[in-house]
Amino acid sequence: MLAALAAARIEARPELLGQTAIRLRMWLDTGGRGSLAEGATREWVGIIESRSPAGVCALLREDSPEAQRLRSSMPFVGPDFFSDAERESAMDAAAAP
């Protein structure tokens, strides 16, 4: 659900992709190297920089093992993508039987 919501926000504001790539590169440059998340972060930078906004949105909505793996480290977080209430609602829905 969060991935679909992030995709909708990207469709409405494609500039969020560039902002996210900048934030990820800054994280890598200021201490992210060598962390467990470095590989996933680099992979997402590559995806953001090589795909169109529509391509990123399609990936976020895709039903495949690869897309699921990528969504597990999705960098589209924070108030630009969803509010705390939206995030909590999605987490509750995912945890429901």
Secondary structure as UniProt FT lines:
FT   HELIX           2..12
FT   HELIX           15..27
FT   HELIX           28..32
FT   TURN            33..34
FT   TURN            36..37
FT   HELIX           38..50
FT   HELIX           53..61
FT   HELIX           65..71
FT   TURN            72..73
FT   TURN            79..81
FT   HELIX           84..95
//
